[in-house]
Amino acid sequence: MVTLLSTVIVMFMYTYTINSSLDTVRKDIQANNLNRLRFMTSHLDRNVEQLNMLATSLEADPKVALLPSINLMDNYEQVQLMLDLTAKMNLQSFSGGWTNQISIYSRLLEKWIGSTRLQEAPPDQGQQNGWKLDTTGSRFIYERILDSYVIRISFPKSNLSVMLDSAAVNGSESFFYHPDYPVIAHRSSDSERVNEVLAALAPQLTGRTEGTETILIGEVDYMVNFLMTGTLGWYMIDYLPLDQALQPIKQTQTFFYIACVLLFLGGIFTLLFLYRKVQVPIVTLLKGVRLLKHGDFSFRIRKKSRNEFDILYESFNDMAAQIEDLIEKVYKEKIISREALIKQLQAQINPHFLYNCLFFIDNMTRLGNDKAVIAMTKNLAEYFRYTTRLNEPMTTLEKELGVVENYLNIQCLRMDRLHYEIDIPDSMRMLPVPKLLIQPLVENSVIHGIEKKRNAGLIRITGAIDKTRYRIIVEDDGKGMNETDLGDLLKRIEQPLDDSIGCALWNIRQRMGIHFEAPAGMEIESIPSKGLSVKLYWSKGKEG
């Protein structure tokens, strides 16, 4: 950890230093390229200004001043004047720094004077003067428009191409751009790359005369510098791949990172021996202890460390084996005790129901109600067939509801006012439940609720399923209980069983805790004069 932290700190400090150096180099490259653009555009503007001055000097020439009256001269004088002007314009054209051409159009003669092949007439007098690229895209033209003549100066765009050839330095490329004309680039320019640069840069040129932008083309960052010429109104744009300019620094950075990684790997390799001899055995022991804590007592350490840890491994395995053996014995004893308790609870419930049934048969016999006696006897036989199988303490909810229906049918024979409703979803009917879980609740509803209230006679058994648990609710419209009596009942069923309370509710609550995992239990709710509701609930998927 210390080695990693030290390496990270060193790499962070070096990265910060390198990034600072890269920023400085970027700024220097940006400043140098902008200065180079300023120099080139200044040279361009100076040459264009010289051409402008030629037009001005021609306008002041005495021979040019004769052009407004050339129509008053005879033919010889006209020809002589045109020859003199042609010679003068040729002389001034060769004296300029750039290749250029000067010509004059006489509106009176309706012809061009000078060494030019132009045939068409120049623009009308009302048009503005200024430099523009002709329709062929090969020459820049400046026209000085006067009343009786027009002075035209032009130069080929190759002058700019030659300038661009000399402007390329250290991998940078330059070109001239105007939104209304085709791009002017040097002969070896990559036209596709120029178009990509323009597509990214053009939206950012609006309202700006100079600046620098970094644009991404493909996976390469380009530094793009631009400057607008003062005379032509064109942008001179220079672009340079940053990776190429910063390559030496990045190579040094890469070598440093490789050296740091190698040093780090060397430190890790040095630590591996100590890790395998000390850390791995400790981690193995901690894993074993953690598994024992979570109940996996079958885990054994199979590794060989070939040192003193082998003694600890052997001791751990012996301890785990002893704990596993003890846990198994205690678990078996708990299962045996649990089964005995279940059978005892069932034995306590069976006499309770039997006593009620026998008293009912006795009463029906005295009254001569043979049908009720036969029905009771038949249902009692079915009941004992169902409950005497103590080796099977669990049943399905479907079978449990069958016993409940038998009991309710018998009670309906005894009381004409008794009615019942059973509404259990089909998806719950095959759920495993303890035997005699619902019948005692129904019996309590009949005895303590319905029989003690003259106008009562409805017992409703419903089932419900929500996201986490199942519910069975047994309701009656009998006498119910007030809050005081209900509170006393809830406190008593929380206590150990004694002679002061009946065993039905206590047994049901106990068996809910035995057969189902928490949360599971019983809730009792009473509204005086409206009946009693008992709800059994247990977690979904947690059935015993």
Summary of the structure (lengths in Angstrom):
residues: 544
radius of gyration: 54.6
end to end distance: 50.5
largest distance: 165.7
contacts: 1536
relative contact order: 0.06
helix: 55%
strand: 19%
